[in-house]
Amino acid sequence: MELHDVWFVIIAVLWTGYFFLEGFDFGVGVLTKLLARDRTEKRVLINTIGPVWDGNEVWLLSAGGATFAAFPEWYATLFSGFYLPLLLILVCLIVRGVAFEYRVKRPEENWQRNWEAAIFWTSLVPAFMWGVAFGNIVHGVKIDKNFEYVGNFGDLLNPYALLGGLVTLTLFTFHGIVFVGLKTVGDIRERARKLSLGVGLVAAVVALVFLIWTQADNGDAKSLVALIVAVVALVAAIAVAQTGREGWAFALSGLTIVAAVAMLFLTLFPNVMPSSLNPDWSLTVSNASSSPYTLRIMTWCAGIATPMVLLYQSWTYWVFRKRIGTHHIAADVAH
C-alpha cells in the first residue's frame, strides 16, 4: 500500500471519529428543542456535552489539517468549490462555541434563552450541511481538466446531496437521543427512550434509501458489507434502546455512523473528488497527494501524537461518565 493510500485511510478514520463524537453533540443540541420541556431540562442536556464538545471538535481540525497536508489539491478544490456551505458550517461552529460559553455570563432569562436557541440552530444546520457536503463529494461535482470546481452553489443542492443531509441530521439526532439516555436519569431518560423509536425509524428509512442509492451508483462487495453492517446496527440500536440498555444502544448507533462513513469512503476510493464532467478529470489519491517525503514526515508525527490525543480524550470521558438529572441543577445556578 502506497503512503497516499494510507493517508486516505487515516483521513477517513479522522472524519469517522468526528462524526461519531460530534454527531451526538449535534444531536443533543437539536434535542434542546425536541426533548427538553423547560429551561432546567435544557441545562441538563447541555451539561451532558459541556465537558466534551470542544474536545470532539479536535477531530475536525485534525481531518482538515491532514487533508491540507496530505492532499493539497483535494483541499484546494474542496474549500474553493464548497466555499459557501463550508463557511456556513464554520460560522455555525463559531457561534455554537460562543453560545456554550456566553450562555451563563448573564443571569437574564432572555439572554440565556437566546443563546440556547443559537445552540439549537447551530447544531441542526451543520448536522444537515455535513451530509450535503459529503453527498456531493461521493456523488461527483463539476471539476474541469485543471482540477477546479466550475459549478455553483445551486449545483450542490441536488437530490442525492439533500438526502445525504437528511441522513446525517436524523442519524446524529438519534445518536444524541441514545447519548442523553445514557447520561441522564429520571423523566428525561424515559422520554428519550420513547423518542428514540420514532426518530430511529425515520433515520433508518432515510439512511436505507441513501445507502442503497450509493451502492447502486459506485458500490462493490466491500461497500455492500458496510451497508449491511450500518443497517443492521441501526435496527439493533433502535430495538435495544427500547429496553433501556443505553450503553449498547449508543455503541450500536455509533457503529451505524462508522459503517455508513466507511461505506462512503469505500465507494469514493481511489478518487477523492470525482468529476461529473469527465472521469479523467477526477481528483484521485495519486494526482492530489503531497510528495512521498511529506507523507513520510506526517506519518511519523501522526504515530506519535495520535495515541496521546486518544488517551487524553478517553480520560476526559471517564472523568465525566456519571449520569445527571434535573435534581443536579440548582435553581440559582445558571449552568
Buried (B, 14 or more C-beta within 10 A) or exposed (E): EEBBBBBBEBBBBBBBBBBBBBBBBBBBBBBBBBBBEEBBBBBBBBBBBBEBBEBBBBBBEBBBEBBBBBBBBBBBBBBEBBEEBBEBBEEBBEBBBBBBEBBBEEEEEEBBEEBBEBBBBBBBBBBBBBBBBBBBBBBBBBBEEEBEBEBEEEBBEBEBBBBBBBBBBBBBBBBBBBBBBBBBBBEBBEBBBEBBBEBBBBBBEBBBEBBEBBBEEBBEEEBBBBBBBBBBBBBBBBBBBEEEBBEBBBBBBBBBBBBBBBBBBBBBBEBBBBBBBEEEBBBBBEBBBBEEEBBEEBBEEBEEEBEEBEEEBEEBEEEBEEBBBBEBBEEEEBE
